[in-house]
Amino acid sequence: MCQIAKTLRDKGVDLVVLDQNIDTSDATGRLLFNMLGAIGQFETEIRAARQMDGIKKAKDRGVQFGKRPALTDDQIVELRAKRARGTLIKDLMAEYSLSKATIYRYLAESGA
């Protein structure tokens, strides 16, 4: 926000915020504008810090983030065995309701 205001000021343009009664053509308006920008940035940084604290606490409690695996370990072994026997990828996709990329990812994990 402050960079945009500086770019405008360099071009000779003053910023006027009508509903806040801020005019950057005078010192008081620039002070208010910069204070509001600083408070906004402070709130954003505090929110990010709280979010990181919450994520850390959740991980400490054992919460796992991200998508759950589509297949169990037994299903992965079965999928790899079927592919080794020559089952087509499109048939595996239909049987396990997975995308082609996911099938290949499971097969690549074993080096198949």
Secondary structure per residue as TSV (DSSP state, phi and psi in degrees):
chain	resnum	aa	ss	phi	psi
A	1	M	-	360.0	-44.7
A	2	C	H	-67.6	-33.5
A	3	Q	H	-66.3	-39.3
A	4	I	H	-64.2	-43.9
A	5	A	H	-62.6	-38.9
A	6	K	H	-65.8	-42.6
A	7	T	H	-60.7	-43.4
A	8	L	H	-63.7	-42.6
A	9	R	H	-63.2	-39.7
A	10	D	H	-63.6	-26.3
A	11	K	T	-90.7	2.5
A	12	G	T	82.5	21.7
A	13	V	-	-108.5	132.8
A	14	D	-	-100.5	146.6
A	15	L	-	-98.5	131.4
A	16	V	E	-124.2	119.7
A	17	V	E	-100.5	109.7
A	18	L	T	-68.6	-45.3
A	19	D	T	-77.7	-12.7
A	20	Q	T	-107.1	-5.2
A	21	N	T	57.1	46.4
A	22	I	E	-113.2	130.0
A	23	D	E	-131.2	114.8
A	24	T	T	-79.4	8.3
A	25	S	T	-80.7	-13.4
A	26	D	S	-122.3	167.2
A	27	A	H	-63.0	-40.4
A	28	T	H	-64.6	-42.4
A	29	G	H	-64.0	-42.3
A	30	R	H	-64.2	-39.4
A	31	L	H	-61.7	-49.5
A	32	L	H	-61.0	-43.7
A	33	F	H	-60.4	-46.9
A	34	N	H	-68.6	-35.4
A	35	M	H	-65.1	-43.9
A	36	L	H	-62.6	-39.9
A	37	G	H	-63.7	-43.0
A	38	A	H	-65.2	-41.4
A	39	I	H	-64.6	-40.8
A	40	G	H	-62.1	-43.8
A	41	Q	H	-65.6	-41.0
A	42	F	H	-59.1	-46.6
A	43	E	H	-61.5	-40.3
A	44	T	H	-63.4	-42.8
A	45	E	H	-68.5	-38.8
A	46	I	H	-64.0	-43.2
A	47	R	H	-61.5	-42.3
A	48	A	H	-64.8	-40.5
A	49	A	H	-65.1	-41.8
A	50	R	H	-64.2	-39.6
A	51	Q	H	-63.3	-44.0
A	52	M	H	-64.2	-38.3
A	53	D	H	-62.3	-43.6
A	54	G	H	-63.2	-40.9
A	55	I	H	-64.5	-43.1
A	56	K	H	-62.4	-44.7
A	57	K	H	-62.8	-40.5
A	58	A	H	-64.7	-41.7
A	59	K	H	-64.7	-37.9
A	60	D	H	-62.8	-31.4
A	61	R	T	-81.5	-4.1
A	62	G	T	96.0	7.9
A	63	V	-	-69.8	132.3
A	64	Q	-	-104.0	134.5
A	65	F	-	-99.5	157.2
A	66	G	S	98.0	175.9
A	67	K	-	-72.7	140.8
A	68	R	-	-72.0	148.6
A	69	P	-	-59.6	141.4
A	70	A	S	-74.1	-28.6
A	71	L	S	-124.2	150.9
A	72	T	-	-79.3	169.8
A	73	D	H	-60.2	-40.1
A	74	D	H	-64.3	-39.6
A	75	Q	H	-66.6	-35.5
A	76	I	H	-65.5	-44.0
A	77	V	H	-60.9	-42.9
A	78	E	H	-64.0	-43.6
A	79	L	H	-59.0	-46.2
A	80	R	H	-65.7	-37.7
A	81	A	H	-66.4	-42.2
A	82	K	H	-63.1	-41.6
A	83	R	H	-65.7	-39.2
A	84	A	H	-63.5	-30.3
A	85	R	T	-81.4	-3.0
A	86	G	T	102.9	9.0
A	87	T	-	-63.0	135.1
A	88	L	-	-68.9	149.1
A	89	I	H	-58.7	-42.4
A	90	K	H	-63.2	-32.8
A	91	D	H	-70.9	-38.2
A	92	L	H	-65.6	-38.1
A	93	M	H	-60.7	-44.0
A	94	A	H	-69.4	-42.0
A	95	E	H	-65.8	-41.6
A	96	Y	H	-99.1	-1.8
A	97	S	T	55.2	49.4
A	98	L	-	-124.4	159.1
A	99	S	-	-77.1	164.6
A	100	K	H	-60.3	-42.1
A	101	A	H	-61.9	-39.8
A	102	T	H	-68.3	-41.2
A	103	I	H	-58.8	-50.1
A	104	Y	H	-62.3	-35.9
A	105	R	H	-63.3	-45.2
A	106	Y	H	-63.8	-38.1
A	107	L	H	-70.1	-36.1
A	108	A	H	-69.8	-29.0
A	109	E	H	-61.2	-27.1
A	110	S	T	-94.6	-6.6
A	111	G	T	86.8	11.3
A	112	A	-	-73.3	360.0
